[in-house]
Amino acid sequence: MVKPMPVLSLVEQPTAARSLPYGMHLIDEEDIAAVEGVLRRDFVARGLIDETDVAEGLAVLRAPLVAQGPMVAEFETAFAAAVDVPHAVACSSGTSALHLALAGLGIGEGDVCIVPAITFLSTATAARLCNAEVVFADVDPVSGLMTADTLRDALARAGDRAKAVLPVHLAGRSCAMAEIAAVAREHGLFVVEDGCHALGTRIGDDRVGRSTQSDATAFSFHPVKTIACGEGGMVTTRDPALADRMRRLRNHGVTRDADLMTDRDLSFASDGRPNPWSYEQLDLGFNYRMTEIEGALGRSQLRKLDRFVEQRAHLARRYDDLLTPLAPLVTPVTSPADQRVSLHLYVVHLAIDQLGLERATLVRDLAEVGVGTQVHYIPVYRQPYFIRRYGPMRLEGAERYYAGALALPLFPAMSDADVDRVVLELAHALGR
């Protein structure tokens, strides 16, 4: 005789009094405990979320699980308000945000996208996912940012196929967008800002995400970003038509809007109304939907954005003061005076020729005493995939930036004492 499965304590039991959908998930207390354990271990312990975030995430688990549901819509509305932009389109990652923006603008085969050489792979990958080619722009050797001059140089190499430029707000500092946008307008380019590092950054009265100098701005909610959803992304735009296209593309290119359906026999009943089940695929789209768990966590995190930005700024100021005696071996990257920078990374430049040890040795020595560091980023054109496609190349600003850049620990849960410890360990490792 087969033993029946043990009945666990269910969050919801179907009853005759309520409607039953054609399918329903089964979430029990063990599932909730497992997710709660992950939230507490991987996020709370690292200072990325707090008990309010955990509570909101668990509340979503206790409701029917859907993708791109009401919590995501609420997150989109709140996010649009936070950056003062009409439209915010949630998706599954920062990479998908960049891809959605380019695909929504119609970037495709035969087009060229200008991408800064210092960025994460996603910026260039998004162009290639659209079957467009990439021309790499050089960057300022200190800030790592694309400039109007390096954009002009890249355009000279790209020829008349250039269709879009993707300036990256590296570490949280905004590029000089007015100057870059002016060059883009001269050449008829779309502009998609990669704001994955820069949520919360303000430039005078403007802010990253308002897209006043661009067609769209992409954001990431990867666990190390300013606000975290575990994963997730967002695209902001002032263009309602582009927002609508991106919403379709994130969901397989599908619409349920009767005004957009074209097949009367397939999608409409004899009375002229659309069939309750009807949908039509208008474009070749993607499964880039955000989950309700991510939406709930993102909405909760967004409420703390200003606190996170200020704490990062406070820690950065302490680093600036304490690192002064280590000059010129260690020089922090400074921020433009007209920006209130939401720092994602605290980057210093090392005088490699004066250190007396290799950067890799320094990174390993710091790791042994519990201080994690990272290099952001290897010039993308040096990656094997892009070498195979475009051949070897060298851009001097990018090479100089990469040669000495090192990111020191920076996250909101850090204390002043943590910064002191990092600086002391760094000084010790350098023999100071």
ABEGO torsion letter per residue (X at the ends): XBBBBBBBBBABBBBAABBBBABBBBBBAAAAAAAAAAAAAAAAAAGABBAAAAAAAAAAAABBBBBGBAAAAAAAAAAAAAAGBABBBBBABAAAAAAAAAAAAGBBBGBBBBBBABBBAAAAAAAAAAGBBBBBBBBBAAAGBBBAAAAAAAAAAAEAABABBBBBBBGGBBBBAAAAAAAAAAAGBBBBBBAAAABGBBBEABBBGAGAABABBBBBABAABABBAGBEBBBBBABAAAAAAAAAAABGGBBABAAABABAAAABBAAGBBBAABBBBABBBBBABBBAAAAAAAAAAAAAAAAAAAAAAAAAAAAAAAAAAAOAABBBBBBBAABBBBBABBBBBBBAAAAGBBAAAAAAAAAAAGBBBBBOBBBAAABAAAAAAAEBBBBAAAAAAAAABBBBBBBAABBAAAAAAAAAAAAAAAGX
